[in-house]
Structures are given as C-alpha cells and as structure tokens.
Amino acid sequence: MNLREGWVILAFVVILGAIILPVPALLLDLLLALSITFSMTVLVLTTFIKEPLELSAFPSILLLGTLLRLSLNIAAARRILLYGHEGTSAAGHIIEGFGTFVVGGDVVVGLIVFLIFIVINFIVITRGAERVSEVAARFTLDAMPGKQMSIDADLNAGLITEEEARRRRAQLEQEASFFGSMDGASKFIRGDAIAALIILFLSLVGGLLVGLVFKGMGFSDAIKTYSLLTVGEGLASQIPALMLSTSAGIVVTKSSSKEELGKALFKEFSKEPRVFLFSSALLVFIGLIPGFPKLPFFFMAGLLGGLYYALSRALKQEELRKLEEMLKEQKKPPAEKREEEI
C-alpha cells in the first residue's frame, strides 16, 4: 500500500489519536493548521471544477473534515480543562491568537463573532446547500427514466455506440448517487455547528468550575482566561467549517456551463458592460446624499467606471476582429474555400 492509497487510513488514525490521547500544545497547533489548510485547499479546488461529478468524493471529504474538526475540538477542550489555569497559551498559540488578536482580547466581542459564524454557517450556507442538494437529487431521480429511454433510442438509431451508451448510463447513476450523498453530507456540517455550540458551553462552564474550585483562581482571572481560550477554540474550528460549507454550496450550485467558477462569473458579468456604468452612476448618487461618506462610494464608482471602459473597449475590439475575419473569408476565391474545406 503506497501513500496515495493509505493517506485516508493515516488521517483516521490521527483523528482517533486526537480523540483518545492527550495532545501537546505544539502538536495541537500543527493539527489546527492542518485543518485550516485542508478546508482552504478544498475551497480553492471547488472553484476550479467544471461540473460536480469532477469532485465525486466530496461527500466523503465533508465527513473527513468534520471528523477532524470534532477531534480537534475534543483535544482542545481537554487541554483547556487540564491546563487552562497556566495561561492563554495552554491550548497552543493558534487558539491563543484567535482569542486575543482576532477579537482583540474582548470576550464579549469574541462570543458575538463566534455566534455570527454559527448563524452564517448553519442557517445561511448549510441550510441552502442542503436544500439545493435535496431538490437536485429529487429531480435527477425523476429524470432518470426519460434519460435512459433517450440513451436507448440513440443506441437503437445507431447514433451512439454500445460503449458510449454504457458510459452515459454510468454517468447518470453517478449523478443520482452524488446528489443523494450530498443531501446527507450537508447534515454533517449542520451537526458540527450544533456540536460546536455544545462544546463551547461545556468548555466555558467546565473551565470556570475547574479554575475556581480545583485550581484556586480568582473569579475575574478565571472568567478572562477560560473565556478567551473557549472563544479561540470555537473560532479556530468554525473558520474551517465555514470554508467547507462554502465549498459544499459551490459544488451543489454548480451550473451546467462546463466552465470553472472564475471564468463563468467573469463571462457572465462581462456580457453587458453597461451594468457597471449604471451601477457607477447609482453609487455617485448615494455618495451625494447628505450624511453618507463620499470617499468609499466615489472610489467604488470610479472602479466600476473603469471596468465599464475596459470591458467596452475589449468588446469593440473583439467585434472588429470578428468583422475583419468575416470580410477576409468573403474575399477569398471560391477555389481557396473548396481547398480549405477539403
């Protein structure tokens, strides 16, 4: 068994080890960095696929990422409860960084930001992706008999070969299985969000109890230390969760354009440059309203105006190029045209 085949087994060994064994602070930092890197890589990968079936293993990827985050939540909660009295670096520098630098060391701000992440992840993105997957799976299953009959008709008419017919049938089965799996895999993220809230509550209450009763800490010190550690732990787990749920939303909402996400969006937005001109004029109008800041609205208006000019010029050049090619084609003698066709 080589690394390409055995890395998933190694990942599950790491997950089980983080759940069962005490994890040192340095190793916890490395595993949290791995979780963030994994989620970020998956998010970038989903922007390059042209159709959902190019990432047919995505439901398993969601499961693996969810298990990794939950195992790290358990490992971090264990370190917070055991060593939280030693200071804010007890659970590693990544959790300390999220608790102190990201939210400015303010516990209330940290809790609010964490709850905002939960709302965005659980209510907005995950619920939407789950609904899209459910509808796509239902419509795919309903359309399968008609598509199967179409394949059989093309095969009987001699339009496709037997091998092509088998390939199309297999693709239909994969498509139905994929959206059905995505419908269930979206519930992994929803359950992860609920588990994150429960772990946050247990870590905070348990940490305060341990610090006040068993470690002899003062109430204000215990509140500050364990709250920052708990908020840092929650943010360190919810940011990768948000990236994975966004990846799921991109995959299930991928249209049939057969293009990468960046190219498809640029193509759609650049079809009609006048949209940027009208938006620029509207931003100028908003900036002129008394009480509104002028600099940000005028800056964005200038940016959209520049986009309108650049896209309009590019479209005109493309039209001129096509017109020149058409004129050259018309000026060719009939003999040359026949030779090119041959």
C-alpha positions as CSV (number, residue, x, y, z in Angstrom):
1,M,0.0,0.0,0.0
2,N,1.5,3.3,-1.1
3,L,0.9,6.8,0.3
4,R,-1.7,7.6,-2.3
5,E,-3.9,4.8,-1.1
6,G,-3.1,4.8,2.6
7,W,-3.3,8.5,3.5
8,V,-7.0,8.2,4.4
9,I,-6.2,5.5,6.9
10,L,-3.5,7.6,8.3
11,A,-5.9,10.5,8.6
12,F,-8.4,8.4,10.6
13,V,-5.5,7.2,12.9
14,V,-4.7,10.9,13.6
15,I,-8.3,11.6,14.3
16,L,-8.7,8.7,16.7
17,G,-5.4,9.6,18.4
18,A,-6.5,13.2,18.9
19,I,-9.7,11.9,20.5
20,I,-8.2,9.3,22.8
21,L,-4.7,10.6,23.6
22,P,-3.6,13.9,25.3
23,V,-2.2,16.2,22.6
24,P,0.7,18.5,23.4
25,A,0.2,22.2,22.6
26,L,2.7,22.2,19.7
27,L,1.0,19.2,18.1
28,L,-2.4,20.8,18.6
29,D,-1.2,23.9,16.7
30,L,0.0,21.7,13.8
31,L,-3.3,19.8,13.7
32,L,-5.3,23.0,13.7
33,A,-3.1,24.4,10.9
34,L,-3.7,21.2,9.1
35,S,-7.5,21.6,9.5
36,I,-7.4,25.1,8.2
37,T,-5.1,24.1,5.3
38,F,-7.4,21.2,4.4
39,S,-10.5,23.3,4.3
40,M,-8.8,26.1,2.4
41,T,-7.5,23.7,-0.2
42,V,-10.9,22.1,-0.7
43,L,-12.5,25.6,-1.1
44,V,-9.9,26.5,-3.8
45,L,-10.4,23.2,-5.5
46,T,-14.1,23.6,-5.8
47,T,-13.6,26.9,-7.8
48,F,-11.7,25.0,-10.5
49,I,-14.1,22.1,-11.2
50,K,-16.3,22.4,-14.3
51,E,-19.1,20.1,-13.1
52,P,-20.0,18.5,-9.7
53,L,-19.1,15.0,-10.8
54,E,-15.4,16.0,-11.2
55,L,-15.4,16.0,-7.4
56,S,-17.5,12.9,-6.8
57,A,-15.7,12.1,-3.5
58,F,-16.8,15.4,-2.0
59,P,-19.3,13.9,0.5
60,S,-16.5,11.8,1.9
61,I,-14.3,14.9,2.1
62,L,-17.0,16.6,4.1
63,L,-17.2,13.7,6.5
64,L,-13.4,13.6,6.9
65,G,-13.1,17.3,7.5
66,T,-16.0,17.2,10.1
67,L,-14.4,14.4,12.0
68,L,-11.0,16.2,12.0
69,R,-12.6,19.3,13.4
70,L,-14.6,17.5,16.1
71,S,-11.5,15.5,17.2
72,L,-9.5,18.8,17.5
73,N,-12.4,20.3,19.5
74,I,-12.2,17.4,21.9
75,A,-8.4,17.7,22.1
76,A,-8.5,21.5,22.6
77,A,-11.3,21.2,25.3
78,R,-9.2,18.6,27.1
79,R,-6.2,20.9,27.2
80,I,-8.3,23.9,28.3
81,L,-9.8,22.0,31.2
82,L,-6.4,20.5,32.3
83,Y,-4.0,23.3,31.7
84,G,-6.1,26.5,31.3
85,H,-5.0,27.8,34.7
86,E,-1.5,28.1,33.2
87,G,-2.5,31.0,30.9
88,T,-4.0,31.7,27.5
89,S,-1.2,29.7,25.7
90,A,-2.3,26.4,27.4
91,A,-4.1,25.2,24.3
92,G,-1.5,26.3,21.8
93,H,-0.7,29.6,20.1
94,I,-3.3,29.3,17.3
95,I,-6.2,29.2,19.8
96,E,-4.5,32.0,21.8
97,G,-4.1,34.0,18.6
98,F,-7.8,33.6,17.8
99,G,-8.8,34.5,21.3
100,T,-6.5,37.6,21.7
101,F,-5.6,39.0,18.3
102,V,-8.6,38.2,16.1
103,V,-11.2,39.5,18.6
104,G,-8.9,42.0,20.4
105,G,-8.9,40.0,23.7
106,D,-12.6,41.0,24.3
107,V,-14.6,38.1,25.5
108,V,-18.0,39.6,24.6
109,V,-16.8,40.5,21.1
110,G,-15.4,37.0,20.7
111,L,-18.6,35.3,21.7
112,I,-20.7,37.5,19.3
113,V,-18.3,36.8,16.4
114,F,-18.4,33.1,17.2
115,L,-22.3,33.2,17.2
116,I,-22.2,35.1,13.9
117,F,-20.1,32.4,12.4
118,I,-22.5,29.8,13.6
119,V,-25.5,31.7,12.2
120,I,-23.8,32.1,8.8
121,N,-22.6,28.6,8.6
122,F,-25.7,26.8,10.0
123,I,-28.7,28.9,8.9
124,V,-27.5,30.5,5.7
125,I,-24.9,28.3,3.8
126,T,-25.6,24.8,5.2
127,R,-29.4,25.0,5.0
128,G,-29.2,26.4,1.5
129,A,-26.7,23.8,0.3
130,E,-28.8,21.1,1.9
131,R,-32.0,22.3,0.1
132,V,-30.3,22.5,-3.2
133,S,-28.9,19.0,-2.9
134,E,-32.3,17.7,-1.9
135,V,-34.0,19.2,-4.9
136,A,-31.2,18.2,-7.3
137,A,-31.3,14.6,-6.1
138,R,-35.1,14.5,-6.5
139,F,-35.1,16.0,-10.0
140,T,-32.2,13.8,-11.0
141,L,-34.1,10.6,-9.9
142,D,-37.3,11.8,-11.6
143,A,-35.5,12.5,-14.9
144,M,-33.5,9.2,-15.0
145,P,-36.2,7.1,-16.8
146,G,-36.5,9.7,-19.6
147,K,-32.7,10.0,-19.9
148,Q,-32.4,6.2,-20.0
149,M,-35.0,6.0,-22.8
150,S,-33.2,8.7,-24.7
151,I,-29.9,6.8,-24.5
152,D,-31.7,3.6,-25.7
153,A,-33.3,5.5,-28.6
154,D,-29.9,6.9,-29.7
155,L,-28.3,3.5,-29.4
156,N,-31.1,1.8,-31.4
157,A,-30.8,4.5,-34.1
158,G,-27.1,4.0,-34.4
159,L,-26.2,7.5,-33.2
160,I,-24.0,6.2,-30.4
161,T,-22.0,3.1,-29.8
162,E,-22.6,0.5,-27.1
163,E,-19.6,1.7,-25.2
164,E,-20.9,5.3,-25.3
165,A,-24.3,4.1,-24.1
166,R,-22.7,2.3,-21.1
167,R,-20.7,5.5,-20.3
168,R,-23.8,7.7,-20.3
169,R,-25.8,5.2,-18.1
170,A,-22.9,5.1,-15.6
171,Q,-22.8,8.9,-15.6
172,L,-26.5,9.1,-14.8
173,E,-26.1,6.7,-11.9
174,Q,-23.1,8.6,-10.6
175,E,-25.1,11.9,-10.8
176,A,-28.0,10.5,-8.9
177,S,-25.8,8.9,-6.3
178,F,-23.7,12.1,-5.9
179,F,-26.6,14.5,-5.2
180,G,-28.2,11.9,-2.9
181,S,-25.0,11.7,-0.9
182,M,-24.6,15.5,-0.8
183,D,-28.1,15.7,0.6
184,G,-27.0,13.6,3.5
185,A,-23.5,15.0,3.8
186,S,-24.8,18.5,4.3
187,K,-26.2,17.3,7.6
188,F,-22.6,16.6,8.8
189,I,-22.0,20.3,8.7
190,R,-25.3,21.1,10.5
191,G,-24.5,18.6,13.2
192,D,-21.0,20.0,13.5
193,A,-22.4,23.5,14.1
194,I,-24.7,22.2,16.9
195,A,-21.8,20.3,18.4
196,A,-19.6,23.4,18.4
197,L,-22.2,25.3,20.5
198,I,-22.4,22.4,23.0
199,I,-18.6,22.1,23.2
200,L,-18.3,25.9,23.7
201,F,-20.8,25.8,26.6
202,L,-19.2,22.8,28.2
203,S,-15.7,24.1,27.9
204,L,-16.6,27.5,29.4
205,V,-18.6,26.2,32.3
206,G,-16.3,23.3,33.0
207,G,-13.2,25.6,32.7
208,L,-14.7,28.0,35.2
209,L,-15.6,25.2,37.6
210,V,-12.0,23.7,37.4
211,G,-10.3,27.1,37.7
212,L,-12.4,28.3,40.7
213,V,-12.8,25.1,42.7
214,F,-9.7,23.0,41.9
215,K,-7.0,25.5,40.8
216,G,-7.8,28.3,43.2
217,M,-8.0,31.0,40.6
218,G,-9.8,34.3,41.2
219,F,-13.2,34.8,39.6
220,S,-12.1,37.6,37.2
221,D,-8.9,35.7,36.2
222,A,-10.9,32.5,35.6
223,I,-13.5,34.3,33.5
224,K,-10.9,36.1,31.4
225,T,-8.6,33.1,30.8
226,Y,-11.2,30.4,30.1
227,S,-13.5,32.6,28.1
228,L,-10.6,33.7,25.8
229,L,-9.5,30.1,25.4
230,T,-13.0,28.9,24.7
231,V,-13.7,31.6,22.2
232,G,-10.4,31.0,20.5
233,E,-11.2,27.3,20.3
234,G,-14.6,28.0,18.8
235,L,-13.2,30.4,16.1
236,A,-10.4,28.0,15.2
237,S,-12.9,25.3,14.5
238,Q,-15.6,27.4,12.9
239,I,-13.5,29.1,10.3
240,P,-12.6,25.8,8.6
241,A,-16.2,24.7,9.0
242,L,-17.3,27.9,7.2
243,M,-14.9,27.2,4.3
244,L,-16.0,23.6,3.9
245,S,-19.7,24.6,4.0
246,T,-19.0,27.3,1.3
247,S,-17.3,24.6,-0.7
248,A,-20.4,22.4,-0.5
249,G,-22.5,25.3,-1.6
250,I,-20.3,25.9,-4.6
251,V,-20.4,22.3,-5.6
252,V,-24.1,21.8,-5.4
253,T,-24.9,25.1,-7.1
254,K,-22.5,24.5,-10.0
255,S,-24.4,25.1,-13.2
256,S,-24.1,23.2,-16.5
257,S,-21.8,25.8,-18.0
258,K,-18.9,23.4,-18.1
259,E,-16.5,26.2,-17.0
260,E,-14.5,27.0,-13.9
261,L,-16.2,29.3,-11.4
262,G,-13.9,32.2,-12.0
263,K,-14.3,32.0,-15.8
264,A,-18.0,31.6,-15.6
265,L,-18.5,34.6,-13.3
266,F,-16.3,36.8,-15.5
267,K,-18.1,35.7,-18.6
268,E,-21.5,36.5,-17.1
269,F,-20.5,39.9,-15.7
270,S,-18.7,41.0,-18.8
271,K,-21.6,40.3,-21.2
272,E,-23.2,43.7,-20.6
273,P,-20.7,46.4,-19.6
274,R,-23.5,49.0,-19.3
275,V,-24.4,47.3,-15.9
276,F,-21.2,48.7,-14.5
277,L,-21.9,52.2,-15.9
278,F,-25.4,52.3,-14.3
279,S,-24.1,50.9,-11.0
280,S,-21.3,53.6,-11.0
281,A,-23.9,56.3,-11.5
282,L,-26.0,54.9,-8.7
283,L,-23.0,54.9,-6.3
284,V,-22.3,58.5,-7.2
285,F,-25.9,59.4,-6.3
286,I,-25.6,57.6,-3.0
287,G,-22.4,59.4,-2.2
288,L,-24.1,62.7,-2.8
289,I,-26.7,62.0,-0.2
290,P,-26.1,64.2,2.9
291,G,-24.6,62.3,5.8
292,F,-23.1,59.5,3.7
293,P,-19.3,59.2,3.3
294,K,-18.3,60.3,-0.1
295,L,-14.8,58.6,-0.4
296,P,-15.8,54.9,-0.4
297,F,-18.8,55.4,-2.7
298,F,-16.9,57.6,-5.2
299,F,-13.9,55.2,-5.1
300,M,-16.2,52.3,-6.0
301,A,-18.0,54.4,-8.6
302,G,-14.6,55.2,-10.2
303,L,-13.6,51.5,-10.1
304,L,-16.9,50.4,-11.8
305,G,-16.5,53.2,-14.4
306,G,-13.0,51.9,-15.2
307,L,-14.4,48.4,-15.6
308,Y,-17.1,49.7,-17.9
309,Y,-14.5,51.5,-20.1
310,A,-12.1,48.5,-20.2
311,L,-14.8,45.9,-21.0
312,S,-16.5,48.1,-23.6
313,R,-13.2,48.6,-25.4
314,A,-12.4,44.9,-25.2
315,L,-15.8,44.0,-26.7
316,K,-15.4,46.5,-29.5
317,Q,-12.0,45.1,-30.4
318,E,-13.5,41.6,-30.4
319,E,-16.3,42.7,-32.7
320,L,-13.8,44.4,-35.1
321,R,-11.7,41.2,-35.1
322,K,-14.7,39.0,-36.0
323,L,-15.8,41.5,-38.7
324,E,-12.3,41.5,-40.3
325,E,-12.2,37.7,-40.3
326,M,-15.6,37.6,-41.9
327,L,-14.5,40.1,-44.6
328,K,-11.4,38.1,-45.3
329,E,-13.4,34.9,-45.6
330,Q,-15.8,36.6,-48.1
331,K,-12.9,38.0,-50.2
332,K,-11.3,34.5,-50.7
333,P,-11.8,33.0,-54.1
334,P,-14.1,30.0,-54.3
335,A,-11.2,27.7,-55.2
336,E,-9.4,28.5,-52.0
337,K,-12.5,27.9,-49.9
338,R,-13.0,24.5,-51.5
339,E,-9.4,23.6,-50.8
340,E,-9.7,24.6,-47.1
341,E,-12.9,22.6,-46.8
342,I,-11.1,19.6,-48.3
